[in-house]
Amino acid sequence: MKDFRVAAVCMNSEPGEVVKNLARTEKYVLEASGKDVDIICFPELSTTGYVLKNPGQVYTDMGPDQVIEQLAGMAREQNLIIIAGLIELSDGTKPYISQVVAGPEGILGIYRKTHLSPHEKDCYEAGQKIETFTYGDVIFGVQLCYESHFPEISTIMALKGADILLIPHASPRGTPEEKTESWLRHLTGRAFDNALYVVACNQVGRTRGGRSFPGVAMALNPNGRMITSYGGNQENMMLVNLSMDEIQETRNHRMKYFLPNRRPELYKEIGPQNT
């Protein structure tokens, strides 16, 4: 497997300013392409902005199909993978919080957030599939913000062969230092327990809706140790090189790779809750 270069973007995403958000997205895609990036990951709801009221009303200047089409065009023209967020309208009463995965040959898929925060449940529909994506020899998973607090999601993705977990956030409140400290309490475990890379990024800056997002991005190695990070209040694109040899070295070590020694027959209590 070849090594991978990943860009994680902390971007300011104004709700409803889809055209402007896409233009900013393209700027970073062009910059990443010039730096030989394989995957560029944008925050949760990066193209539409994060809203908790009337989410379908963000589309005033273009629709979600056009957003997906433009992202696919950028990925094809710049020959890389783009992972970007949007509000995905549905045939049901509520839209999804989704992340488009676009590659040089088209759309690889759309990941729909499966675990919604208590604030999101009133206006969004939860996705029903935990899936991974393949690009060349590398398999990766996408999780969105609140989902990273559920270890089962990471385990399922690891069992499906994931080498990298990309975790876009739209997580407001606090300083970059406070958000970094918060992430390190659980994201390190996701990497260490599953012997894979974790790359996460957040929206940044204040929006007209009154939310303020601390800019944080980080990359953790398969041993759960920090490789590189960013913390600040300005937009930023963090670059990180991921070594597939390091993953194999960790997984070949009998005391560092835990998944082969799981005993699922003992985990039956992890199932539907009694109500």
HELIX and SHEET records of a PDB file:
HELIX    1   1 VAL A   18  GLY A   34  1                                  17    
HELIX    2   2 PRO A   55  VAL A   58  5                                   4    
HELIX    3   3 PRO A   64  GLN A   78  1                                  15    
HELIX    4   4 CYS A  145  HIS A  149  5                                   5    
HELIX    5   5 PRO A  151  LEU A  159  1                                   9    
HELIX    6   6 PRO A  176  ASN A  194  1                                  19    
HELIX    7   7 MET A  244  ARG A  251  1                                   8    
HELIX    8   8 LEU A  259  ASN A  261  5                                   3    
HELIX    9   9 PRO A  264  LEU A  266  5                                   3    
SHEET    1   A 6 GLY A 106  ARG A 112  0                                        
SHEET    2   A 6 TYR A  96  GLY A 103 -1                                        
SHEET    3   A 6 ILE A  81  GLU A  88 -1                                        
SHEET    4   A 6 ILE A  39  CYS A  41  1                                        
SHEET    5   A 6 PHE A   4  CYS A  10  1                                        
SHEET    6   A 6 ASN A 236  LEU A 242 -1                                        
SHEET    1   B 6 THR A 132  TYR A 135  0                                        
SHEET    2   B 6 VAL A 138  VAL A 142 -1                                        
SHEET    3   B 6 ILE A 164  HIS A 169  1                                        
SHEET    4   B 6 TYR A 197  ASN A 202  1                                        
SHEET    5   B 6 GLY A 215  LEU A 220 -1                                        
SHEET    6   B 6 MET A 226  GLY A 232 -1                                        
SHEET    1   C 2 GLY A 205  ARG A 206  0                                        
SHEET    2   C 2 SER A 212  PHE A 213 -1                                        
END                                                                             
